Amino acid sequence: MTRENQTTNQAPNAPDYLAWHVTQKGEKSFWNKVGAAWAHKDGKGYTLQMETYPINGRIVLRLPLEDTAEPEGGA
């Protein structure tokens, strides 16, 4: 069974989610943006593009805000 990839010349779109690496130091959380995710056209998955791969902590996917500063609230 073969899938055909259909490429179209579309302008790059904004990501559906931003990927954040979260580490804990005591009661404080530190958030660093490490990548982004885009939904597949069929709605059955996401493409995750990472700028770096952390070896500790956790990765949190959050909806992007207009200001890409550290997200408020915790995960």
N, C-alpha and C positions, 0 to 999 in steps of 0.2 A: 504494500500500500504506500503510495507516494503522495505527499502534500506538495502543492504548488505554491511557492511564495510569489505573491503579487506585490511588486513594488510600485509605488506611485510617487510622483514628485509633489510632496506636500511640505508645507512649511512646518518646522519643528513646533510641537505643541508643548504647553506647560505640563509638568508632571501632575499626576493625580494625587500622589503622596510624596512626602520627603522622608528620607531615612535618617534617623538620628541615632548616634551611639551615646548611650547613657551609662554613666558610672556613678557610683555612690561613694562619698567620702563622709563618713559619719552620718549626719542627718541631711546633708546637702547633696543634690544631684547636679552633675555636670553634663550638658548636652552639646554634642558636636555633630554638625551635619556631615553625613558620609555618603549620601547617595539619593536616588529618587526612583519612583515607580510609576509606570504608565499602564493603564488598563488595556487589555487586548480588545480588539474590535468585536469579538464574539462574546465578550463579557465573562469568559471562563477562566481568566487568569491575569497575571501582571508580568511585565518585564521590569526587572530590578537592575538598575545600573549603579554600581558602587564606585566611588572614588578611592576608597580604602576599605580594608577588611580588618576590623578590630579583633583582638584575640581575647578580650575580656569584656565584662559588662554585658549590656543587652542592646539590641537594635529595635527601635520603636518607629513605626510608620505613622505619620500624622498628615492630615490635610494641610496643604500649604496655605500660609497666611499671606496677606499683601506684603507685610514686613517679615523677612525670613530670619529675624532675630530668634534667640532661644525661645522655644515654646513655653507658655505659662502652664502651670499645673504639672502634675506628675503622672508618671505611668508606672 
